[in-house]
Amino acid sequence: MIVSLHRLLVERIGSALGDELRRKRLIGMLNGVATSLGNRLLGIVIGFVSVPLTIGYLGQERYGAWIAIGAILAWVGLADLGLANGLTNAVTTDASKDRPDRVRMHVSNFLFLMVVLSAAVGAVIAALWRLPNWQSVFGLRDLAVVAEVRTSLAVALALFLARLPLAVANRIYIAYQEGHIGNYWGAAGNLLSLAALIAVTRTSGGLPWLVFALSGTPLLVEIASTCWLFGRHRPALRPSWRRIDRSAFGEVVKVGWQFFLIQIMALVTFQTDVLVIAHFLGSLAVPAYNLTYQLFNYATLPQALLFPYLWAAYNEAIARGDIPWVRRALRWSLVGGLAWSVAAAAVLVAIARPFIGWWAGTNVVPPQTLVWLMAVWVLINSAMTSLACLLAAASHLRYQLIYSAFATVANLLLSVLLVGRVGVAGVIAATITAYLVFVCGPASVDVRFLLRRLEQAKRD
């Protein structure tokens, strides 16, 4: 029933547009956002169920270590060198020109590069494995937990590196405006992860088995999705050793390295927060910050849902010279995203502390200062995400690299300075300050410059 109503709504909206290309673009976005919303709601339910299960199963210190492992994995994700984002733009551009031969070449090149990079990163990690003091890195107090956390991290890293090349499937779905297919596979992965979580928490396997279950099930689903994509859905894009063209590596790499640098700066800004807290305040302080951050992320839900599909739509519209559509889409993205964020943040400020206390336990209730600062942050993040989507789709990243670098350095220094003086709230205060000073103004000017350049290119 819900699927039928969604299909009817999409068809009605699509038929209201006269232009075939704009209709296809809009329908692709609507399908992607609608299925992404369903998948996200499923993820919310699973996340809601999993937090008390995992905290009860692991205990607060192991749970904090698990969160810190997630932050480390985000850093290891840099192993793709931004090539997945470069692939998105390259495939979208050639797909809009109906060039499956070139798309197949890009796919073959990407998979070859990703397999090599994953193997190289794995070898480096193995060689350096004994160097860190893991007890200090994770802020662990119980020596008995250290060995368990080391094993869990090794399992997580191995499975994560295995998943890196499989990003190709979702990038192709999005580039061909079939993001809803990727969302169906994602929903299957979420359900299997929940089943695995429930099964593991009924055993005494500890953190390593929990990591294996939650990282291994998405890997199996991604393998199935990739096989189905190239085996049945789009066999014309199936990668082949013969289609690898080393002279064309630059078409993905020249944009990918800029995304890579931006990813590094984003990770320093966002993923070092829990590591800074764990190191200076201990793993016991991590859950209150992390759960508050997760909760307030729902205040930017529309942008998170729309981002990958709007990115592909921007790229396709720019390739065809439809700049008026780009301007309208950007305006609606900003206005709609901010309206939702303001309303959602107001509700979350009122309910965050009692809700987290009921949800995860009274010992992880965040301070009120942290709650207010998270509300401020989501408003800033909402606006900047809308601008970043257009900049990424247009591969207009040069100036963003400069002002983002200043923001990254400022955020890290301020986080270390404030966390000891203010506590966990000091970390998000550092992020807000860095963005207000170095990102908000420059990014707005950068987008205006980009739009003028695109309009001039169309006239020429």
N, C-alpha and C positions, 0 to 999 in steps of 0.2 A: 504493500500500500504506500509506504513512504517513498520507496524507489519510484513507483509510478507517478506520484505527485511531483517528485523532483524532476523526472523526465518531462512531464507536461509543462512545468514552470520554465525549464530550460528552452523547450521548443517554442513556447509563447514569446519569451523574451527575444529569442533568436529571430523569430519571424517578424518581430517589430522593427528590426534593423534591415535597411535595404541593401547595404553593402555586404557582399558575400564574405569577403575577407574579415571584415569587422565582426560579422556574425559568428564565424568560425572561431575567431579569437576570443570573443566573449563567452561562447558556449564552452570552449576548452577551459577557461578560467572558472566558470561557474561549476562545471563538473568537478574540477580539481578541488575547489574550495569546499564544496558540499561534502565530497567524500573525505576530504581532509578533516573537516569538522567532525564527521562521524567517527573517524579514526582517533581524533584527539579526545573526543568524549569518552571513547573506549579506553584511551590511555589514562584519562583522569580517573575513571573508575578503578582501573588496575593500580594506578599510583596510590589512590586512596586506600585500597585494600592492602597494598604491599608495604606501606610505611609501618603500620603497627605490627605486621607479620615479621618484617625484617628486623625492626628494633627489638621486638620480643625474642626473636631467634638469635640475633647476634649480640645484643647488649649495646649500650650506648657507645663504648669505645670502639668496638669492631664496626659498628654502623658508621661512625665518623671516619674510620680508616677506609671503609668501602666508598664513601663519598670522595675521599681524597684520591682513591684509585681512579675514579671517574675523571677527576681533574687531570691526572697524569695521562690517561688515555686521550683526552682532548689534545694534549701536547703531541702525543705520538701521531695523532691524525694529521699533523703537519707533514707527515711522510709523503703525502700525495703532492706536495709542492704546489698546491693550488691548481693542479691539472684537471681535477674534476670540474671546477668552475670554468676553466678555459675550454673544456670539452663541451660544457653546456652552451656557451656562446657560439662555438664553431659548428656544432651540430644543428642548433636552431637556425643559424644563418643559412647553411646549406640545405636544410630541410625545407625552408621557406622558398628556396630556389629549385626545389624538386631535383636534388642531386644525391640520390641514394648511394651512388658510387663513392662520392667524397665522404659521405657520412660513414660508410663502411671502412674507409681508409682511416678516418679519425678514431673510430672505435678500435680498430686493430692496433693503431699506434698507442692509444691510451692504455689498453690492456697490457701490451708489451712493456711500456714504461712503468706501469703500476706493479707488475710482477717483479721487475728488477728492483724497484725502490723498496717494496715490502721485504724482499729477501735481504737487501743491503741494510735496512734499518734493523731487521731481526739479528743480523750478524753483529752489528755494532752494539746493540743492547746486550747480547750474550757475552761479548768481550768485556763490557764494562759493568757487568751485573754485580760483582762483588765489591765495587768501590763505594757506593753510598752507605751511609749509616741509616738503615731503614727505621730504626727506632726513633732517631731524631727527625727524619723526614716526615714521619706520620705523627709525631708527638705522642708516642705510645708510652704508657706507664707500666703496663703489665708485660714482662719479658716473655711470658708464655704465648703472647699474641703475635710477637714479631715474626716467628717462623711461619705461622699461618698466613700472615699478611703477605710475606714474600712469595709464598706459593700461589696465593690468590692473584697477586700482581702478575706473576709469570703466566698463569693461565689466561688472564684477561688480555695481556699483550699479544700472546700467540693467536688468540681468536680474533682480536681486533685487526692485526696485520693481515690475517686471512680474508677479512671482509673488505679491505680497501679496494681491490680491483673490482669487486662486485658492485661498486657504486655506479658502474656503467649503465646498468639496467634502468635505474630510476632517472638518470640524466636523459636517457633516450625517451622514456615516457613523457617527461616534462617538455623536452624539445619538440616533440610531435603533438603537444597539447593533449596528451593522454595521461595526465598526472593521476586521474582517478584509478587507473589500473594499478599503478604503484601503491596507491592508498589501500586498495583491496589486499594486496600482498602484505602491506604493513599491518593491517588489521589482523591478518592470519598470524603474523609474527607476534603481535601483542597477546593474542589469546593463548598461543603456545607458551609464551614466556610466563603468563600467569599460571598456567597449568604446571609448568616446571617449578615455579616459585613455591606453589602450594605443596608439591611433591617433596621438594628439598627441605622445606621447613618442618616436615614431619619426620625427618631423619636427624642424625647427629653428625652430618658431614662437615658442618661448619662453613666458614666463609669461602674456601676454595670451591666446594660443590655448588654454592649459591652463585658464584661468579660463572662457573662453567654452565650452569643451567640458563642463566639470564643472557649470557653472551653467545652460547652455542645454538640456542633455538633461532635467533634472528639470522645466524649464519646459514642454517639449513633452509630457511625460507628464502633468503636471497639467492642461494644456489638454485632453488626450484624456479624462482622468478626469472633468473637469467637464462636458464635452459628453455623455459617456455617462450621467452621473448625471441631468442634466436632460432629456436627449433620450430615454432609454429606461428607466432604472431607476426614477426618481421624477419623472415629468413634471409631476405635480401641484404640485411645489415649484418649478417653473421660474420664475426671476425675471422681472419685467416692470416697465416704467416705470409702468404704471398701478397696480401694487401698492405703489409707494413711498408711505409714509405718514409725512410729516415729524413729525406729532404723536406718533408712536410711536418716534422716534429715541431718546428718553430711556430706553426699556426696555432697550436695549443699552448706551447711553452711560453711564447712571448707575452700572452695575457696571463697565463697561469702563475708566472713568477710574481706578478704584481698582486694577484690574489693571495699568494703564499705569504708575502710580506704583511699584507693586511690581516691575514689569519693569525700570524704571529702576534701582531699588536693587539688584536681582539682577545687572544688567549691570555696575554699578559694582563690585559685590563680585567677580564672576567674570571678566567680559570685559576689565576693565582690567588684569588681571594681566600678560598678555603685552605690553600696551602699556607698562606701567611697566617691565617687564624690558627691552623693546626700547629704551626711551628712556634708561634709566640704565646698562644693561649692554651694549646693542647687540643687533642681531638675531641675532648668532651665539649668544647665550645662550638664545634662545627655544626652539629645538627640544628641548633636554634637559628643560625644564620642561613643555612642551606634551605631549610623548610620555609622560612619567610621569603627567601628569594624565589623559590619554586611557586609559592602561593601568588606572589605579586606578578609573576610571569603571565598569569592569566589576564592581566590588565592589558597586555599587548597581543592577545590571542588573534584578533583579525589580521594584524600584520604578519604574524607567524604563519597563519594559514595561507594567506594570499601571496607571500613573498616569492616562492619558487615559480608559481604560475604567472604572476605579474611580471617577473623577470623575463620569462620566455616570451610573454606577449609584448613587452617593451622591445626586446631584441628583434622580434619579427616585424613590429611596426616600424622601427628605425630602419631595418633593412629595406622596407618597402617605401620609406619616405613619408609615412603617415604621422607627422609630428603633431598636428592638432590633436589626434587621439592620445598621444603621449602626454601632452599638457593636461588634458581633461582627466586622464587616469591618475596622474600625479596629484592633481587637486583633490579628487575624490578620495584617494588613498590617505592624504594628510588629514582632511577634514573628518572623514569617517573614523580613522584610527584614533585620532585625538579625542573625539567625542566618546568613543567606547572607553578609552583609557581613563578619562576623567571620571566617568560614572563608576567604572569598576574599581578604581583606586579609592574612591570615597567609601564604597561598601567595604572594601578590604581593610581600610584603616579602622573601621568600627568593629570588625569581627575577627581580625587576624589573631590577636593574643588569646582570646577564649577558644577560638577554633583550634589553633595549634595545640593548646593545652589539652583539649578534649581528644584531639586526633592522635597526638604522639606522646602525650604525658606532660605533667606539669613541670618536670625538670628541664624541658626544652622550650619553654615559653620565651619568646624574644622580648627584649626591652622595648618600651614604647618609642624611644628615639629611633631605633632601627626601623620600626614600622612606618613612621612618618617619612624617614629618609627614603625608604623603598618606594613610597608613593610618589615622591618627587622624581626619583630616578625613572620610573616607568613612563612618566609624561615626556621626559627628555628622550628616552629610548624610543618611544612611539614615533615621534617626529623624525628622529634621525634614521630610523629603519626605513621609513618611506622614501627618504632622500637616497639612502644607500642602495636601495633596490634599483633605482633608475641609473645611478652611477655604475653599478655592477653590470647591468644589462648592456650599457653602452660601451663597456670596457674603458670608461673614463676614470682612471684610477691614479693618475700621476700626482695630482695635488692632494688627493685624499691620503696618499702615502705620507706626505709631508706633515699635514696637520695632525694626522693620527699618530705619527711617531712622537710628536711633542706631548700629546695627550697620554700616550702609553707610559712614557718616562715619568711624567708628573703623577700619574695614578699610582705607579709602583712605589715611588718615593713617599708620597703622601700616605699610602696604605701602611707602610712600615712605620712611618712616624706616628700615625694616629691610632693604630690598633692597640698599642701599649698604653696610650693615654685615655682613649675614649672607649676601648673595648671593641666588640664586633661591629658596632655602628660606625666606627671610624673607617672601616674598609669601604663601605658604600658611600660615605661622605667624600672620600678621596675620589671615587669614580665620578660623582656628581660635579665636583669642583673641576676636575680635569676636562670633562666634556663641556661645561659651560664656558671655560676659558679658551679651549683650543679647538673644539669641534663644531659647536652649534652655528656660530657666525660664519666661519669659513665654508662649511658644507652648504649652507644656503646660497652663498655667493657662487660656489662651484657649480651647483645645479643650474642657476640662472645662466652662467657662462656656457654650460653644455647645451642648453636649449637654444640659445642664440647661435651657437656653432652648427647645430643640426639644421636649423632653419636656413642658415646661410648656405650650407652644403646642398640642401634641396633646391634652393634658387639657382645655384651654380650648375 
